[in-house]
Amino acid sequence: MAVVDYAVNGHVATVTLNRPEARNAVNPEVAVRLADAWRAVRDDDQVRVAILTGTGSCFCAGADLGQLIPLMAGNRGAEDEFDERVLAEPEILESALLRSFDTGKPVIAAINGHAIAGGMEMVQGTDLRVAAPTARFGVQEVKWAIFPAGGSTVRLPQQLPFAKAMELLLTGDLITADEALGLGFLNYVTEDVLGKATELADKIAANGPIAVQAIRRSARACLGMEELAALKLESEISAPVFRTEDAAEGPRAFMEKRTPVYKGR
């Protein structure tokens, strides 16, 4: 198994972080392989939803402070092909963390353990979240006099109550899975994170893929917009959905009392 494993089963892709000895920290190889995995999710028409998870007791501890940060800061030179790609393609890290890269399809986080710093920022880029009871969440960069630049100052105040988001950002403290659930940051807390995530993924994958992608796009794009502008954008995004073959198949299957067969067109 590589440091990032990518597997597709039916219409569901599973992306697995696999550096348990380093708490799944993001080094240059992980960054490159994650970025490539997200592009594969975006570009494969057979993939309708993705699951992101990790091996071991930690989901992701963030950036590898010994490998990635010195490379990005110019304190060490490239030593292999992954270092070279990170230096040649600065957007790789942003893509890996889902900061500025959009898969266009729902991503479900199956959080097997602590999600800290960049790990927490990856979670913020996902759409649905299932966590183990032992998981802890936070952005601790401020403790080390650095900035949580993976999107936290933008996304956390949107995804948590403002005061709680500011507490996490400015203190670097961690919260428990149960607290994150109570704040609405998670969908479920369960011992079987991958099982629950797969259940959700299968439900989403069974729906009309064009509709799923358009609904997701509209919800994300309209977030924080003025209402009339958001409603206008929603109409622009939704209109083409009604002209698809799938949109004809869904009501037809309902009337015929059968399972719809969606083809993504």
MARTORPA-455847 format. One record per atom (N, C-alpha, C): residue in one letter; x, y, z. Coordinates in steps of 0.02 Angstrom, whole numbers, plus 50000, padded with zeros to 5 digits. Example, Ala and Ser with C-alpha at 12.3 -4.5 7.8 and 13.67 -1.06 7.14 Angstrom:
2
A506604971650390A506154977550390A506604983550390S506424988850354S506844994750357S506455000250394
***
This chain:
265
M500424994050000M500005000050000M500445006250000A500315010849954A500705017049949A500535021750006V500895027250012V500755032150065V500075035250057V499805035149996V499105036849983V498835031549937D498325028049960D498025022749919D497385025349886Y497295023649822Y496705025849785Y496365019649756A495735018649774A495375012849750A494665014849732V494395011749680V493705013149658V493305006749661N492735007049694N492275001449698N491595003849675G491385001749615G490765004249587G490835011649571H490415015749602H490435022949590H490765026749648V491085023049694V491385026149753V492145025349752A492495030949756A493225030849762A493415031649836T493915027849858T494165028449926T494895030649924V495035036149957V495715038849962V495945037750034T496495034050042T496715032150109T497425034750123L497495038850174L498155041050197L498485035250233N499115033750214N499435027750241N500165029050261R500235033750309R500885034650343R500765034250418P500505028750443P500325028450514P500905029750561E501515027850539E502105028950581E502245036350590A501985040550545A502085047850549A501415051350560R500935047750588R500265050450602R499945053250538N500105050150482N499835052150417N499975059450400A500545061950424A500735068750409A500885069450334V500755075350308V500815076650236V501535078650220N501915073950192N502575075550165N502505076650090P503035078150053P502965079549982P502635073849943E502815067549958E502515062049921E501765061549934V501565062349997V500855062250013V500485067849977A500785073849977A500465079549944A500355078149870V500865075549837V500815074149765V500295068749752R500315063449790R499845057849778R499135059849796L499045063949847L498375066449863L498105070849807A498515075449784A498305079849729A498105075749668D498505070749652D498345066449595D497695062549606A497585060349668A496975056649683A496355061049675W496395067249697W495815071749689W495685073249616R496205073849576R496105074849505R495775068649473A495965062749497A495665056649471A494925056449489V494745058549549V494035058849569V493655063549522R493945069349510R493615074349467R493535071849396D494035068449370D494055067049298D493735060349279D493605056049327D493315049449312D492555049949316D492215049349259D491485049949257D491135044249295Q491485038749306Q491185033249342Q491165034549418V491595038949442V491615040649513V491095045949528R490655044549575R490125049249593R490215052149662V490605048849704V490725051349772V491385048349796A491735051949841A492375049549866A492365049349942I492745044649970I492845044150042I493585045350056L493725049550106L494415050850128L494495048050198T494985043750208T495105040950274T495855039950285G496035037150343G496735035950358G496825029250391T497445026950394T497615020850430T497925022650497G497905017950543G498195019150608G497725022950654S498005026050705S497605029350757S497495036750745C497785039450692C497735046550677C497485047450606F497005052050597F496765053550529F497315057350491C497525062950518C498075066750488C498305072150536A498965072350549A499245077250595A499465083650561G499305084350496G499485090450461G500125089650421A500435095250406A501045095150365A501625092050404D502045088550368D502645085550397D503155091250408L503255092950471L503685098750488L504415097450473G504605091150466G505295089550451G505455089050378Q504945087550336Q505065086650265Q504745092050221L504095093050231L503735097550185L503885104950199I503835106950262I503915114050278I504615116650260P505155113050277P505815115550257P505895116050181L505585111450144L505615111750071L505255118050046M504655119250071M504255124950049M504595131550069A504945131550126A505265137650150A505945138850117G506175134150077G506815134950043G507405133050087N507275129550142N507815127650187N508135120950171R507865117550121R508195111550095R508015110950021G508435107749983G508325106849912G507935100549897A507745099849834A507375093949812A507835087849814E507565082349840E507945076149847E507655070449806D507035071149782D506735065949741D506195068949696E505855064849658E505365067149610E504775070649643F504605068649704F504035071749738F504215078749762D504825079549788D505065086249806D505055090749744E505285088149689E505325092049627E504635094249604R504145089849608R503465091649587R503165096949633V503275096349698V503015101349744V503305108249729L503955108449714L504265114849697L504045117449629A503935112949582A503745115049514A503005116849509E502595113849552E501875114949550E501635117249619P501695123649635P501525126149702P500795124749721E500365123649672E499655122449688E499535115349715I500045111049712I499945104149734I499715103849807L500025107549851L499845107249921L499125109649932E498935114949898E498245117449904E497755112249878S497935108849824S497495103549798S497455097749846A498025095849875A498035090149921A497575091349980L497575097550006L497185099250065L496465101250048L496285100949984L495625103049961L495485110349977R496015114449976R495945121549990R495655125249930S495965124349872S495745128049813S495565123449756F495575116949768F495415112049716F494725109249731D494295109049680D493625106449688D493545100049648T493405094549682T493295088249648T492665088349605G492205092949620G491565093249584G491075087949608K491295083649654K490885078149679K490935077849755P490435075149787P490455074949861P491045070849887V491345073449941V491885069949976V491665068950048I491705062750071I491515060950139I492155059450178A492245062750235A492825061250277A492645055850327A493015050350326A492945044950375A493535045750423I493425049350477I493975051850519I494125046850574N494645042850563N494805037350607N495175039450671G495405045650674G495775047950732G495875055450729H496365058050764H496455065250769H496545068550700A496215074250691A496285078450631A496525085250654I497165086450645I497475092350674I497835096250619A497835102850626A498185107350579A497945105850507G498405103950462G498195102550393G497695096850388G497705092250436G497195086950437G496505089750449M496465094450496M495825097850509M495615101950448E496095104850413E495935108850354E495685104550296M495945098450290M495675093750241M494945092250256V494795091050320V494115089650340V493655095450321Q493885101550331Q493485107450314Q493315107750240G493725104450198G493595104450126G493125099050104T492905094650150T492455089150133T491735091350143D491275086950121D490555088650123D490185085350180L490355079050195L490055075350251L490615072550293R490495071750358R491035069750403R490795064750456V491155059250461V491015054050510V491665053050550A491615053150616A492225052850656A492185047450710A492755044850728A492815040250784A492735044050849P492485040850901P492385044250966P493035047050995T493605043950978T494245046151006T494555052050968A494265054050912A494575059250870A494565066050905R495075069850892R495115076750916R495235081250856F495015087550862F495035092150805F495315098850827G495725101850783G495975108550798G496505110750749V496625117250750V497165120250709V497665123350758Q498225120150767Q498705122050819Q499285126250793E499235128550732E499795132350702E500005138350745V499515141750775V499665147750813V500135146250871K500115140150897K500565138250952K501305138250930W501405137350864W502085137050838W502245143250797A501845148550808A501965155150777A501905154950701I501495150250675I501365150150603I500615150750591F500435151150528F499745152850508F499395146650480P498765145450499P498385139850470P498135141550401A498585141350352A498445144150286A498105139350238G497845133850265G497485129150222G496745130650217G496555136750235G495855138850228G495485139850293S495815138750350S495455138850414S495165145550433T495525151050418T495255157550438T494655159550396V494565156150339V493975157350296V493415152450313R493585146150319R493065140950325R492815139750395L493265139950445L493035138450513L492495143350537P492555149950525P492005154450546P491355153250508Q491385149750451Q490775147950415Q490485141350441Q490915136850463Q490705130050480Q490595128950554L490805133750595L490695133550667L490395140250688P490075140550747P489895147150774P490515151550777F490435157850761F491005162450754F491455162450816A491155163050875A491555163550935A491965157250947K491665151450933K492035145150943K492585144550891A492445146550829A492965146350778A493555150650797M493415156650823M493965161050843M494355158250902E494005154850948E494355151651004E494845146450979L494635142250933L495075137150906L495655140250868L495515145150827L496035148350787L496565151850830L496355155150883L496805159450921L497135155950981T496825150551006T497135146951061T497515140751038G497315137850982G497615131650960G497365125550998D496835126451038D496565120951077D496215115851031L496135109751057L495785104451022L495095103451053I494625100951011I493965099051036I493855091651023T493415088551061T493265081451054T492785080350996A492725074050976A492255072350923A491545073950944D491365072651007D490695074051030D490555081551029E491055085651048E490955092851046E490885095250973A491295092450929A491245094250858A490565092350829L490305086650851L489645084550829L489115089450853G489165091350917G488675096050945G488695102850912L489275104750886L489345111250852L489135110750778G488955104750755G488735103950686G489305103050637F489915102050662F490495101150618F490515094050589L490215089350624L490195082350603L489475080150591N489405074850550N488745071850540N488615066250590Y489135062150603Y489055056450647Y489705055150685V489635052450745V490195049750784V490035042350795T490485037950774T490365030750777T491025026950778E491005021050806E491605016750805E491765014350734D491245013550694D491335010950626D491315016650575V491855020650574V491855026550532V491815024850457L492205019850437L492205018150366L491545014950345G491255010950389G490605007950373G490065013250364K490045018150409K489545023450404K489665027850344A490305029450331A490465033450273A490275029850208T490395023350206T490205019450147T489445019250138E489085018750193E488355018950189E488115025450158L488395031050181L488215037550154L488415038150080A489015035650064A489255036049996A488805032149949D488595026249970D488165022049928D487485025449917K487225028849967K486595032449958K486665038049907I487215041749913I487335047349866I487445044749796A487845039349789A488015036649724A487405033849688A486885031949726A486275029249696A485825034749667N485965040949685N485565046549660N485815048949592G485435053249560G485635055749495G486285059749501P486825057549468P487475060849478P487495068049455I487145069749402I487145076649379I486795081049430A486235078549457A485875082349508A486295083149571V486625077749592V487055078049652V487595083349643Q487935083249587Q488475088049576Q488225095149572A487645096149541A487365102949535A487135105549603I486815101249642I486595103249709I487195105149752R487715101049750R488315102549788R488625109149765R488675109949700R488975116149673R488575122249695S487915121849692S487495127549711S487565129149785A487535124049827A487585125149899A488235128449918R488785126249887R489435129149901R489505136149873A489275137149811A489355143649779A488925149049811C488345147149836C487875152049863C488015153749936L488465150149968L488615151150038L488865158350050G488505162050091G488705168850108G488495174150059M488185172150004M487975177149954M487335180649978E487215186549951E486585190049962E486025185849932E485435185649965E484925180749947E484695181149875L484545187049849L484295187449781L484815185149731A485445186949743A485985184849698A486075177249702A486005174449763A486075167249772A485505163549736L484895166149741L484325162949708L484405163149632K484675168549607K484805169149535K485325163949513L485855163249553L486365158349536L486085151249541E485675149949591E485365143449598E484965141649535S484595146449509S484195145249448S484645143649389E485205147049384E485665145849329E485975138849333I486115136649394I486425130149403I485905124549395S485295125749418S484795120449418S484465119349350A484405124549311A484035123949248A484275118349202P484935117649191P485155112249146P485005105249172V484935104449238V484805097849266V484145095049240F483645099349233F482985097049212F482965094849139R483485096449102R483505094549031R483915088249018T484125084849071T484545078849062T484125072549054E484435067449027E484105060949022E483935058149091D484385059149138D484265056649206D483635059849236A483525066249222A482945069749249A482295066949220A482325064049161A481735060649133A481665053649163E482235050349174E482235043549201E481985043349272G482155048149314G481955048049385G481205047849394P480825052849368P480095052649375P479785046649341R480065044449285R479795038549250R479855032349295A480435031549325A480545025849369A480075026149429F479965032149455F479495032949511F478795030649492M478565032849434M477895031049411M477835023549397E478385020649374E478375013449358E478565009049417K478675012249475K478835008749537K479435004049530R479985006849503R480595003049495R481195007349514T481755004249522T482375007949538T482615011549476P482745018049481P482995021649422P483695019449402V483835019949337V484495018349311V484785024849285Y485235027849322Y485525034349302Y486175033349264K486245037049210K486835036449167K487285042549168G487095047549206G487515053549210G487485057749147R486905057649114R486835061949055R486115064149046
***
